[in-house]
Amino acid sequence: MARPKAVYAKNLYELKDKIKRFAFSGVFEIVMGQPTTTGMWIIYGNEKNGKTWFALKIADYLSQLANVLYVSAEEGIDGEFIEACERAKIPFNNRSLKFYEYTEIEVLDEMLSKKRAPKIVFIDNVTIYADELKNGVLRQFTQKHADKLFVFLAHEERKEPHGATAKLIKKLSKVIVRVQGLACFVSGRCPGGVLTIDEEKAQLFHGVETTSN
């Protein structure tokens, strides 16, 4: 096994200006700042609380900055999912956001290894991929594609992501969003805050600040 390479402070400071960040604006900038373009995020909550709606909303926003792949593994691309896209007002002419039904991790790996693969991947949700991502596969998969951002959706159990894999993802995530009662509590390595969902207007409004998890 190869030994890790040491990095001195001088090297760290030289790397700072080379780190790529999303040029967020509006409510997303208020609660998420200018997040790095790689790593992991997690969005979790109970069913029927607006989790998918929020994920679609930010997927559409991120698609203005890079190509996005959204894997609707649990719902598939059925009537309810299409209605969720309509409520989130995904533009019909958005060609930077592509949707897939459940796709095996091995197939996703092949897709993301291509030269022009999307830079942002939404996995909806972790429960469907729990078996495929256990035994170290999650780390192997995300490290292999370290130049990408993975946004995982997860169910909630006792105010935490459901399942061991989802809990690990939360620990590794730079941005954590817990959705409850149409409110999105944002924390992690970002400013943090609350975004309130207004599905009728398909908008997000900034609320009060919250502490990091």
C-alpha positions in Angstrom: 0.0 0.0 0.0 1.4 3.4 -1.0 2.2 5.8 1.8 0.3 9.1 1.8 2.2 12.1 0.6 2.9 14.9 3.1 1.9 18.5 2.3 3.6 21.4 3.9 1.9 24.7 4.8 3.5 26.5 1.8 2.0 23.9 -0.5 -1.4 24.3 1.1 -1.5 28.0 0.6 -0.3 27.7 -3.0 -3.2 25.2 -3.6 -5.8 27.6 -2.2 -6.1 29.7 -5.3 -6.3 26.7 -7.5 -9.4 25.2 -5.8 -12.4 25.5 -8.0 -15.6 26.9 -6.5 -19.2 27.4 -7.7 -20.1 31.1 -8.3 -23.3 30.9 -6.3 -25.6 34.0 -5.9 -28.9 34.8 -4.3 -30.3 32.6 -1.5 -27.9 29.7 -2.4 -24.9 31.9 -1.8 -26.3 33.2 1.5 -26.5 29.7 3.0 -23.9 27.7 1.0 -21.4 30.4 0.2 -19.1 29.6 -2.7 -18.8 25.8 -2.3 -16.0 23.7 -4.0 -17.0 22.0 -7.2 -16.1 18.5 -5.9 -16.9 16.2 -3.0 -20.2 15.1 -1.5 -23.4 16.7 -0.3 -26.4 15.1 1.3 -30.1 16.0 1.3 -32.2 14.0 3.7 -35.6 14.1 5.3 -38.9 12.2 5.7 -41.1 11.5 2.7 -43.5 14.2 1.4 -41.5 17.0 3.1 -40.1 18.5 -0.2 -36.8 16.6 -0.4 -37.1 15.8 -4.1 -38.5 19.2 -5.0 -35.4 20.9 -3.3 -33.0 18.5 -5.0 -34.6 19.2 -8.4 -34.4 22.9 -7.7 -30.7 22.9 -6.9 -30.0 20.5 -9.7 -31.5 22.9 -12.1 -29.5 25.8 -10.6 -26.3 23.8 -10.7 -27.0 22.9 -14.4 -26.4 26.6 -15.2 -22.8 26.1 -14.0 -22.0 22.6 -15.2 -23.6 19.5 -16.7 -25.7 17.5 -14.3 -26.8 13.9 -14.2 -29.8 13.1 -12.0 -30.5 9.4 -11.2 -34.1 8.9 -10.0 -33.4 5.4 -8.7 -36.3 5.2 -6.3 -39.2 6.9 -8.1 -38.0 6.2 -11.6 -39.1 8.6 -14.3 -42.8 8.2 -13.7 -45.8 10.5 -13.4 -45.1 11.6 -9.9 -41.4 12.4 -10.7 -42.5 14.4 -13.8 -45.0 16.3 -11.7 -42.2 17.1 -9.2 -40.1 18.5 -12.1 -43.0 20.6 -13.2 -43.5 22.0 -9.6 -39.8 22.8 -9.5 -40.2 24.5 -12.9 -37.4 22.7 -14.7 -37.2 24.4 -18.1 -38.2 22.1 -20.9 -35.2 23.4 -22.9 -32.6 22.7 -20.2 -30.1 20.4 -22.0 -27.5 20.6 -19.2 -29.6 18.4 -16.9 -30.2 14.8 -17.8 -32.4 12.3 -16.0 -31.9 8.5 -15.6 -33.8 5.8 -13.9 -32.0 3.3 -11.6 -28.5 2.6 -13.0 -26.1 0.1 -11.5 -23.0 1.6 -9.9 -20.8 -0.3 -12.4 -22.6 1.3 -15.3 -22.5 4.8 -13.6 -18.8 4.3 -13.2 -18.4 3.7 -16.9 -20.6 6.7 -17.8 -18.6 9.0 -15.5 -15.3 7.8 -16.8 -16.0 9.2 -20.2 -14.2 12.4 -21.3 -17.4 14.6 -21.4 -19.2 13.0 -18.5 -21.3 15.3 -16.3 -19.4 17.0 -13.4 -22.3 16.8 -11.0 -24.3 13.7 -10.1 -27.5 13.4 -8.0 -28.2 9.9 -6.5 -31.8 9.6 -5.5 -31.6 7.8 -3.2 -29.0 6.1 -1.0 -31.4 3.3 0.2 -31.6 1.9 -3.4 -27.8 1.8 -3.6 -27.0 0.7 0.0 -25.9 -2.8 -1.0 -23.8 -1.6 -3.9 -22.0 1.1 -1.9 -21.1 -0.9 1.2 -17.8 -2.5 2.0 -15.7 0.5 1.0 -17.3 0.9 -2.5 -18.6 4.3 -1.7 -15.2 5.7 -1.0 -13.6 3.9 -3.9 -16.3 5.1 -6.3 -16.2 8.8 -5.2 -12.4 8.9 -5.0 -12.1 7.5 -8.5 -14.3 10.3 -9.7 -12.8 12.9 -7.4 -13.2 15.6 -10.0 -17.0 15.5 -9.6 -19.7 16.6 -7.1 -22.0 13.9 -5.7 -25.3 14.9 -4.2 -27.0 12.1 -2.3 -30.6 12.0 -1.2 -31.5 9.9 1.8 -34.5 9.0 4.0 -34.6 10.1 7.6 -34.8 8.1 10.8 -34.7 9.8 14.2 -33.6 13.1 12.6 -30.6 11.4 11.0 -30.0 9.9 7.5 -31.3 6.3 7.4 -28.8 3.5 7.2 -25.1 3.1 7.7 -24.1 4.2 4.2 -26.2 7.4 4.4 -24.7 8.2 7.8 -21.2 7.8 6.4 -22.1 10.1 3.5 -23.3 12.8 6.0 -20.0 12.6 7.8 -18.1 13.1 4.5 -20.4 15.8 3.1 -19.3 19.4 2.7 -23.0 20.6 2.5 -25.7 19.0 4.6 -29.4 19.7 4.0 -32.1 18.4 6.3 -35.6 19.0 4.8 -38.5 19.1 7.2 -41.9 20.6 6.7 -41.0 22.5 3.6 -38.0 24.0 5.3 -34.4 23.2 4.3 -31.9 23.4 7.2 -28.4 23.9 5.6 -25.2 23.2 7.5 -21.8 21.7 7.1 -18.7 23.5 5.8 -20.7 26.5 4.6 -22.3 29.6 6.2 -25.5 27.6 7.0 -29.1 28.8 7.2 -32.7 28.0 6.4 -34.4 28.0 3.0 -38.2 27.9 3.0 -39.9 26.1 0.1 -42.8 27.8 -1.7 -44.0 25.1 -4.1 -46.8 27.3 -5.5 -44.3 29.9 -6.7 -41.5 27.4 -7.2 -39.2 29.6 -5.1 -36.9 29.3 -2.1 -36.8 32.1 0.5 -34.0 32.7 3.0 -35.0 32.3 6.6 -32.9 32.4 9.8 -29.4 31.1 10.5 -28.8 27.7 11.9 -25.8 26.0 13.5 -23.7 23.3 11.8 -24.5 19.7 12.5 
